[in-house]
């Protein structure tokens, strides 16, 4: 299971989790600047999540086994 598609999906999922955690931490802080930063990070999370799901679906549909 150490094939390249597996590693790419894991890296994309870690990026999604990182954006989520950073967005939540920023959301917990007070101030307009932190609120705006949290919103931007959550927008990045949605994009990264879309990318991760698209990669997983692509690898499953096209049978990438490494």
Secondary structure, DSSP 8 states (H G I E B T S, - for coil): ---HHHHHHHHHHHHHHHHHHHHHHHHHS-SHHHHHHHHHHHHHHHHHHHHHHHHHHHHHHTT---
